[in-house]
Amino acid sequence: MSDAIQRAILRTLIYADIFSYPLTLAQLHKFLIFNRPVSKKNIKNICQQMSSVRKEDDFYMLKKSRINIAIRKIKEASSNEKIAFARQLTRIFRIIPWVLFVGISGAVAAGNARKKDDIDFFVIAKRKRLWLTRFFLVILLQIFGLRRKRLEKKVMNTICLNMLLDERCLLLGSKRQDVYTAHEIVQMLPIFDRGDTYSRFLMANKWVRGYLPNSIDTKILRYYDIKKKSPNIPIFQYFSIIELIAKQLQLWYMRKHRTHEIITDNMLAFHPVDYRKKVLFLYTKRLKQYGIV
């Protein structure tokens, strides 16, 4: 069992090293890539026995890693500033009745963002209102001059609507169920939640525990029916035609600029750079270098 946990610790630190990101003991515990839960105490004790792991300033990393602790602290401070900014901004999203959840994802959520970076938003919309939700979010961001635009180089504190989901489809498809997506889900930082949508999202994606078993404690989550519908407001029942118009307008605008976008009836994913494939490739390559299957 100790050998298996050692390999799990190595896998976890190898993954973090791709991002030049050392882990605290709490983070090493939360993001441990294994097939069963392991206590924080057990992880700490085993780390002390591993010659391939070093500890510096309460951070754990690979012994051969060139990670700079000072840079991590600078990025963490930068990320906290961006989080505070995003929380203030999200208050205006409350006026859009179809926004059920907004979370910060990516480097900012991980505490690994540079000062010049943008902020990625993950949004869950009311059923059958995905395109209307995006339309009004884009309008608001445009008004405040905070929308990240295509090919824009100066993106500091602009907002990238990275992914939008319809509440009917909270479970991410099997093709996305991997260690990269698992990390993105559990490190996401909720900043607006209506109707316990975030808990429903986590319950729908319990597959994450197959990669990161310490990351979601289902015992402290109340049970939510993942098929539960948000309440209907009668005045908004007549917006279906407007939803269709919003969809057609946005598809028409996007047609000349399509790159890595994923567009379905229940999900809109916009990735200027497809990091998922790159990270998974590097992760697999480094596992082989360490002789880990």
N, C-alpha and C positions, 0 to 999 in steps of 0.2 A: 504493500500500500504506500509506503514511504517513497519508493521509486516512482510510482505512478504520480504522486503529488509533486515530486521533484520535476518530472516532465511537464506537468501542468503549469508549475511556476515558470519554467523555462519558456513554454509556449506563450504565457501571458506577458513576460518581459520582452520576448522577441517581438510580439505584436506592438507593444508600447514603444519599442526602440525604433520601429518604422517611422514613428512620429517624433522621434527624439524627445520622448516624454517619460521621465522617471516616475515611479509610482510610490505613493505612501503605502503603509501597511494596509490602511483601510481600503485604498484603491486596488491594491494587489488582491485583497480578499474579495471585493465586489466584482472585479473583472476577471477572476480566476477562470481560465479556459479549461474546463474539466467536465466530467459526466455526473458528478454528484457534489453536494455541498461539503465544504471543508471549513473548520473553525479558523478564526483569525489567529488564535494561539498556536494551533498546529502549523499553520503557514509560517509564522514567525520562527518557530523552533526549527523547522526544516530548512528555512533560508539560511540560518546560522551554520548549517552543516554543509552547505553547497559552495564549492570552490568557484563555480561559474557565476556566482551572484555576489555583488558587492553592495554595501550600504553606505550612504554618504548623506549627512544632514537629514536623517530620517527618511531618505528616499532609497528605493530599491531599483537596481538596474543590472544589466549584464556586466560582467567584469570587464569585458573588452569594449564596452560602449564608450563613446566619446561625448556622451550627453553632458551639457553644461547646466548645472543646477541654477546658476544665476539667471540664465536665459529663461528657464522654466518659471522662475518667480516673477520675472518681468512680464512674461506672457500671461501668467495668472492674474496679475494686477490689471493688465490691459483687458482681459476677458471680463473681469468684474466690472470695469467701467462700462463696457459694452452691454453687459447684462442690465445694469442700472438704467442705462439709456433706453434699452428695449422695453423694460417694464413701464417706463413713463409713456413711451409711444403706444404700447398696447392698450392703454386706457381708451384711446379713441376707437379701437376696434369694437368696443362694446356696442356702438351704435349700429353695427351691422348684425341684424338678428339671426343670421344664418351661420355666424362664426361660433362654433362650439368649443374649440380648443386651439390655442396657439402655444407652441413650444419652440425654444431655441435649440438648434441642432448644430452639428459640425464642430469646428475648432473652438468656437466661443463656449459652447456647452461643455466641452472637454477641458476648458481652462487653458487652452493652448493657442490662443489667437494673438497675432501681431497687431500692433496699433493701427496699421493701415488696412486691416482686413474688414470685409463686410460681415453682416450678421445673417445667418440662415434661419428662416422660419419654417416650421412644420405646422400645417393647419388642417384641422378636421372641420368639415362643413356639414350643415344639416342635409339630410337626404334630399336628393334631387335639386340641390341648390349649389352645386360645385362651381359652376361657371359664373353664376351671379355673385357668389362669394368672392371669387378671384377678381372679377370685374371691379367691385367696389373697393377691395383691398388695394388694387393697382391704382385706382383713382385717388384714394387717400394718400398713398405713398407718393404719388406724382405731385399732389398738391403741396405736400411738405418737402418736396425735393429729396426724398429718401429712397426712391426706387432704384435698385441697381439695374442699369441698362446694358444691353448687349455690347460687347467689345469695349466697355468702359474700363479704363485703367485705374483711375482714382476712385476707389470704392469704399474708402474708410467710412464705417458706420452706415453705409447704405444697406437696404434690406433686400435680400434675395428670397422670394417665395419658393423655396426649394422643393417642397412637396405639399400637395393638397389632397386630402382623402374625403370621400363621401362617407358619412357615418354608416351607410349600408355595407361598407366593405372595409372594416377595421383590420381584418386579418390580412397581413401582407402575403402575397403569393409565394408558392413553394420555391420559385426561382430566386427569390430574394432572401430566403431563409438560410443565412450563412453567418459566420462569425462577425463579418463587417457590419451587417445590418443589425445584428444583435447588440453590438456596441453602440450603434447610432440610437437605438431605442432606449437602452437603459441609461445612457449618459445625457439623454434629452432633458432639458430644463423647462418644466411647465411654467408659463407666466400668465396664462388665462385659461380658465376651465369652466365651462357651463354644463350643468347637468351631469357631473361625474363622468364626463367623456373620457378623460385620461385613464381612469380606472378601467373603464370598459375596453379601452385600447390595449392596456396591459393584459387584461384577462384574455382578450382575443389572441394575443401574441405570446402565450405562455410557452411556445416552442423555444423562446429565447433561453429558457432555463436548461435546455439541452446543450447549450454552448457555455452559458454563464450562470451556473446553478445558484450562485450566491447573490445574484443581482436583483431578483424580484422575490420578495417574501410574500407568498400568497396567503400566509396566515394572517397578515395584518390588512390584507385587502378584503373589503366587504365583497360579497358575491354580487356581480352585476350580470344581467342577461345581455350577452353581446349582440343579441338581435333586438334589444329594446330600442324603441323609437323615441326621439325627442318630441316634446309636446307640440301639437299642431296649433298654430294661431290662425283662426279663421280668415283674417284679412290677408294672410299670405298664401292662401290656397290658390289664388288666382295668378300666381307668378310663374306658372309652368311655361306659358308662352314666352314670357320675358326671359326665362332661363334658356329656352331654345334659341332666342334671338342673341342673347349674350354669348352662347356657345358658338354660333355661326360667325358672329363678328370677330371673336377672338381667334377662331380657327383661320378665318380669312386673313387676319393680320399676321398670324404666325407662319403661313404657308411658305413664305420666301426665306424664313429664317430657321427652319427646322434643322436640328443637329442631333443631340443625344436625348431629346425630350421623349418622355413616355406619356402618351395621352390615351386614356380609356374613359369609359362612362363613369368610373368610380375613382380614378386616380389621375393626377397631373403631377409629373415629376420633371423638374427642370434642373439639369446639371451642366453648367458651362464646361466643366471638366469632369470626366467620369473617373473619380478616384477609386470607386469600389473595385473595379477590375485590376487597377494598378496595385492597390493595397493587398488584395488577395494573392496576386502573382508574387509580390515581394515576400509575403508571409509564407507561402508554400516553399519558395526558394530558400528562405532562411531556416525553415524547419529542417530541410534536407541537409543544410550545412551543419546543423547541430545534431544530425542523425536522429531526428524525432519524426515519427510517422503520425 
